[in-house]
Amino acid sequence: MRLALRSNAAKSAVLCVFLAVNPVAAGDPFSHRDDLSEKDRARIANILSAPADFEAPEPFEPMQGGAGTSTRRPNRDAFSHSNANLTFEEQHDFKVGNGLFKKLWTSSPSSTRASDGLGPLYNARSCQGCHLKDGRGRPPRPGDEAVSLFLRLSIPPQTEEQQLALSARKILRVPEPVYGGQFQAFAVQGLPGEGRFDIGTQDIEVHMNGGETAILQKPVYQIRDLGFGDMHPDTMISPRVAPPMIGLGLLQAIHPGDLERLADPEDLDGDGVSGRISRVRDPETDEFTIGRFGWKASNPSIRTQTAGAFSGDIGISTPDRPDNYGDCTELQTECRALPHGEQVTLGVSEAPDPVMDLVTFYSENLAVPMRRDVDDPVVLKGKQVFYETGCAKCHQPKYVTGRNAANPAHRFQLIWPYTDLLLHDMGEGLADNRPVGDANGREWRTPPLWGIGLTETVNNHTRFLHDGRARNLLEAVLWHGGEAQAARDTVVAMPPENRQALIRFLESL
């Protein structure tokens, strides 16, 4: 451990040397960075500028998660390692958090009193159940139950009170009156699940330069076998796969001003890209802050995201979400009549502190794996195509995290997540037509790309986008529309060797 810490300290020292000898010539584009000196801001402006050429990798490009980057061999555990720059004590907390992340919860009452409280309605029995190997979920294969893909539910506001609550962001959506905010297929013994759903597909041909044809498959969802009666006729449905867990603490450590700087809601620069900040309320202060997490950027912190997953996915209450019945609505009276798992002697909720603290810490400190093949000529060519096509406008390559991040391991790190964490209109093809908070029915948060090339290694599939509809990286690109339409059309029109280079670059991330 001491050797590893010395090694990471050395990496940080080299970064400081690099910044010191590369000051920006003029201007201060990072004047918003109140955590940095003027000298630091000038250095960062230089290192975060776009590359002048693509003949060689940029300094520190392989270490895409900063000093915490995992340099271990990229195998099935590639997403499950801790940040390399954690202290010995933090490593202990990470491992305990890992155990809780994998823990299988049981229904109440149970002899395992610290592990009961499951459901009564749920999508999975553990966090790991959706985030297998801390990676990316997928649609169910034929004959499988849907676990790492689920359906969000909501309806348009029905009353003035609901409309006012939405406008003030006291709530982000109105749950379906009977089935709540999430469709849950599983239930504890003696209770029916909420139902099942089938996924059909519609083929869409895309003809590309060079004679290639891609067949995209648009999913069509059909809910059946409802366990609690009919749904509201205006119910809006949005499928979601579980996203990978790596690098979340580093995304949380990005200075808010850096995201504000990238936002251009009115497209004042006329480039066709108009990313917007998602504004949500901090559950602790009730003040507006930036939403960074979730497919619609509707959660401001990893802890908030974690509490929501405990409640909605597993039906486990926490101090942050203390309802012991999870997503069971008041109209599901059979559900709320069942016993819960809160134990007075253990604390408030079914997963009292320090459970939430430890699972949150684990989620904040899963390391980003080291880049591969960064100096390969085809990868470098693909990187150039990525920039020239305009992909980097939304998939912002790099940041230097804040000096005042809550965890020292996340402070002042040069990271390469390839996201702006902003909401973008992705066109009708990807629209779920279901607004959530500031995100309308065509908008999605730009997902980070780091680690995307290891999806097959870790999760044994190559399914991408919010519902896993894309069967490979090229299909994911071809589904882009709206603000990304011009970039997508450029990919369609480019020579095949350029498309292949672009995909090789993405596979190296």
N, C-alpha and C positions, 0 to 999 in steps of 0.2 A: 504493500500500500504506500509506504513512504517513497519507494522508487517511482511509482506511478504519479504521486503528487509532485515530486520533483520534475518529472518529465512534463507534466502539464504546466507547471510554473514556468518551465523553460520555453514552452510554446507561447505562453502569454508574453514572456519577455521578448521573444523574437517578433511577435506582432507589434509590440510597443516600439521596437527598433525600426520596423518597417514603416510604421506611421510617422516616426520622427524624421525620417529622411525623405518623406514624400508629402510635403505640405502642399495644399492647394494654392494655386497662383493668386487668386483674388476672389472676393465675395465671401459670403457666409450663409450658404443655403441651409445650414443647420442651426440658425440662431434660436430656434425654438427649443433646442436641447439645453434646458436649464440645469441638467446634471453634469455638464461638461464645461471645461474652460474654453476660451476662444482658440487656444492653440490646439486642443483636442478636436474641436469642431472642424478646424481647417484640415487636420490630418484625416478625419473620417470622411469629409467631403471628397477627398482624393481617392481613398481606398474604395469608396462605394460608387465611384463613377464607372460608367460602362467601359469595357476593355477597348483599348485603342486598336488592337488586332487580335486575331484568333490563331496565331501561329503556335502559341504555347499556353499552358494553363496559367491562371492568375495565382499570385502568392496565396498560400493557405487554402486553395480551392478544394483539395481533397478533404480537409477537416471541416465538413459542412455544418457540423454541430459545435464549432468552436473547440475549446479545450476539453469539453466533455464528450467529444466524438468517440464512438466505439471503434477501435482498430482491430477488433477480433474478427476471425474468419467469418465471412458472410454465409451462414447456414440457416437452418430453420429457427434458430434462436437470435437471429440478427437484430430483431426489434425488442428483445427482452433484457438487454444489458442496461445497467445503470450508467448515468453520466460518469465519465472517467475521472472527473475532478471533485467528486464528493469526498467528504471527510470519512474517517473510519466510523464515527458515530452515525453519520448519515447513511452509510452503506447498511448499517444494522437496521435503521428505520425503513430503508428501501426494501430490504428482504422481508421484513415483517409485513409491510404493505403489500408485497407481492403475494404472500400467503393469503392475505385477506382478499386480494383481487381474484384469486383462484378459488376461494372458499365456496362450497356448495351450501346454500341456505336450505333449511327444511321448514315444513309447515308446522304450525302451532296446534296443540301443545306438543312439546318434544322433550326427550331427556337431555338433549344437547341444548341447554337453555341459552347459551350464548350464540347459537346458530339458528334459532327458529324465528319465524315471522315471515317466511316466504309468502308472497302474494297478498291476498288470496288469488288475484289474477296476476299473471306475469308473462314475460317473453323468454326469460332465461333464469337459471338458478344461480348464476355467478356472473361477475364482470367478464371473466375469461370466456364465458359461453358465447358472448357476442364478439369480443375482441380476441379471437383465437390467436395464441402466440403474440398477443399485443398488436395484431395486424388488422388487415382490412376484411370486412365482411363481404358476403356475396349473396346473390339470389339462390333460393333452394334448387338443388338438382332434382330431376324427376324422381318422385317417390320420397323425397326428403321433406321434413317439416321446416318451415321458415323460422330460423333462429337469429341469424345475424342480419336479417332484413325484416323490418317491421313497417307498419303503416301508422302515420300520424293522422289524427282526425280533428276536424274543427268545422264550425258552421259560421255563416255571416252573422253579425250582431243582430239580435232580435228585439232589443229594447234600447231606449235612450241611455239607460244606465250602462249597458254593455258598450255602447258606442263611446261614451265618455271615458270609460275605463281603458278602452283601446287607444283613444286619442292621447290620453295622459300616460300611456305605457304602464298603467298599473297591471294590465294583463297584455299578453302578446297575441293571443287568439282566444276564441270562445270555444270551449270543448263541446263535442257532441253530447247532448243532454244525458243520454243513457250510457254510452260507451266511453265517454271521457276523451282524453287527449291522445290516446294511443290504443290501437287494436291489439288485444292480448289473447293469443290462441290457447294459452295454457292456464290451468287453474288447479288449486289444491283439491284433494279428494272430497267428493260430495258437492262440488260446484262445477257447473259447466264452463268451459272456456267461452270466450266471446264469439268464436267462430273460426272459420278458415278462409283462405283466399287462394284463387288460382291465378296464374300468370300466363296469358297468351301473348303472341307476338305478331307484329305486322312488319313485313320486310320492306326496306327502303334501299334502292340501288343508288350508289354514288359512283359515277364514272370519272376516272382521274386521268391526267396526262400520262402518256406512255402505255395506254391500253389496259390499265388496271381497273378493276371494279370491286368495290367493297359493298357487302350486303349488311346494312345496319338493321337491327331488330328493335322496333319500338315496343316496349312492354304494355300490355293491357291487363288491368287488374279487375278481378271479379270476386266480390265477397260473397260467401255462402255460409250456410249452417249457423245463422246467428243464434246465440244462446240466450239473449235477453230481449227479444222482440225486434221490431223494425228500427232502422236508423232514421234520423231526421232526413227528409227528402232533399235538403240542400247540403248534405254532408260533403265536405271537401276532403280528399284523401291524398296523402303524399308519402310515397315509399322512401325509406332511408336504409342504407347499409351502414354498418358500424365502420367509422374511419380508423386508420392506424393511430397508435398512441404516441409515437416517437416525437420528441422535441417540443412537447406542449409547454413546458416551463420556459423554454427560450422564446416561444411566441408570446407568452404572457409578459416577458421581460422587454419586449420591443417598446420603445418610448412612444406614448400616444401621439406626440407631435409628428413622429415619422409617418404614422398612418394618416394623420390629418394632411400632411404635406402631399401625399399621393392622391388624396381624394380630389375629384374634379366633377362634382355632380351636375354642373351645367355644361360640361365639355367646353370650357373656355379656351382650351388650346386647339380645339377643332380636330382632334385626332380620332374622333368616333368612340373614344373610351371615356366613360363617365362614372367611375367608381364612387360609391357612396359609403359613408360611415354608418354602421348600424348603431343606433342609440338605444340603450336599455338601462333599466334602473338597477343600481347596485343593491342587492337584497339587504346588506348590512346598513347602508346609509340612506337608501331610498333616493340617492342622487343619480342623475344621468351619467353614464360612462359609456365606453366603447365596447360593443359586443364583438368578441373575437372567435368564439368557439361554436361549433355546430354548423351544419350545412347552410343555415340561414344567418349565421353570426348572431344568434339570439342569447348567448351566454357570455357574461363579462369575465368569468374566471373559471379555472379548472375545478375549483371547489364547487361552484354553482352547477357546473356540468355534471360533476360526480354525484351530487345530491339528487339532481334530476334523474340520472340514470338509476340510482338505487331505488328511487320511488317509482318511476315509470316502467323500468325494465324488469325489476326483480320484486317490486312491491315491498321494499324494506324502508322503514322510516329512519330518518337521521335528525340530529338537532336542527339542521337547516330546513328539512322538510318533515315535520313531526307527525304527519297523518299516518297512522299505523296501517291504513288500508290502501295506501298507494293510489292507484288510478281508479279504484272502485268508486263509482258515483253514488250519490244519495238515492238514486232510483234503482240501484242494484242492491236491494235490501238484503238478499240472501248472502251477498258478499260481506256486507258490513255487520252481519249477525254472527260471523265466525270469530273464533278467538284470535288474538294477535300475539306478537312475541315480545312486547315490551316487558322488561323485568325491572321492577322498582329498585332492586338492590344493585342493578348494573348501571342505572342512569336513565335519562330521558331518551326515548325512542328505541327502536329495535337494533340500531347500529350506533350506539352512543360513542362519544369521544372516549378513547383516542382512535376508534375505528375510522371515522371520517378523516381525521388528521393524517393517518398513516396511508390510507388509500389515495388521498389527494397527493401526498408527498410522492408516493410511488408513481402516480400518473404524471406528475410534474418533472420526473427525473429519468424517464426512459430515454436512453441515448440515441442519437441519430448515427447511423452507420457511416463509416468512411466511404467517400466516393471511390469508384473504380475506373480505371482506364482513362483518367483525365487527360493524359498526353497522347492518346490514340488519335491519329490524324482524322479518322472518320468521325470520332466523337467531337473533336475540335471543329470540324466542318459542320456538324449538327448543331453545335453551340452557336456558330455564326448564323445558321439558318434560323434558329430560335430567336435570336435578337432581330435579324433583318425582317422576319415575318411579322414581328410585333407581339410575339408571345410574352416577352419580358415586360410589356406595359402593365399587364395584370399579374403575371407570375413574377413579381419583383424579386430579383435574384438574391440580394444580400442586405444585411443590416448589421449595425453594431448595437448590441443591447445596452440598456440603461445601466449606469453606474450604481443606481439606487435600487436595483431589483431586490426583492425580498430575500432571495437565496444568493449568497455570495458566488455559488457555482455558476449562476446565470449572468453575472455582472460583466459588462464591458467585453462581450464575446462577439467576434466576427462570425456571423452565421449565414447560411445559404438556404433558406427555406423555399424560395420561389413562390411567394404569395404576397399580396398586398392586404390580405384579410378584409377586403372591401366587398360590398355587394355590387354585382354586375348583372345587367340584363343579358341573359344567355339565349334569348330567342324563344320562339314558340315550340321548337322541337324538344327542348329540355324543360319547358314550363310545367309546373305542377298546378298552376292556377290557384294556389292556396297562400294567401299572405300571412306572414308571421312578423309582428312588430313592424319595423321599417322596411322589411323585405316584401316586395310584391310577388305576385305569382309567377313572374318570369325571372326573378333575381336569385342568385346564389352567391355565397361567399367563395372567393377564389381559394381552392384547396391548396395546401402546401404540396410540393412535388418531391421534397427530399425523401429518399427511401423507396420511391415508386418503382424503381427498377428491380427491387428485391421482392416484390409482391409474390411472384410465382415461387421463389425460393422459400419464403416464410409461410405462405398460405395455400400453396398448391393451386392457384388459379390466377387468371389475369383479367378480372372483372373490375371495371372502373366506373366513375361518375357516381352521383348521389344514390342511384338505385341499382348500380352494378350492370346496367344495360350494355355498356361497351365491353366487348370480349377481348379487346387488346388495346394497346396505346393508340394505334392509328384510328381505330373506331372512336376512341374518346375524343381525339382531335376533330374528327369529322362531324361529331354531334354538336360542336360549338356553333352558336349563332348569335344573333343580337349584336352586342358590342364586339364580339369575336368573329363576326361573319367575314370580315375582310381578311383576317389572318387565316381562317379556315379555307377560304376560297384560294388564297395564295398557295396553301399546301396542296390543294387539289390540282392547281395548274402547274406546279413546279415539276422539274424532271424527276423521275423515279429515284435516281441516286441521291437527290437532296432530301426526299422524304425518308429514305432509308437512313440517311445520316442523322436526321432529326430524331427518329426513333432510337437510334443507337445512343444519341446524347441523353435522351430521357431514361433509357435503360441504365445509364451510368450513374444516375442520381441515387 
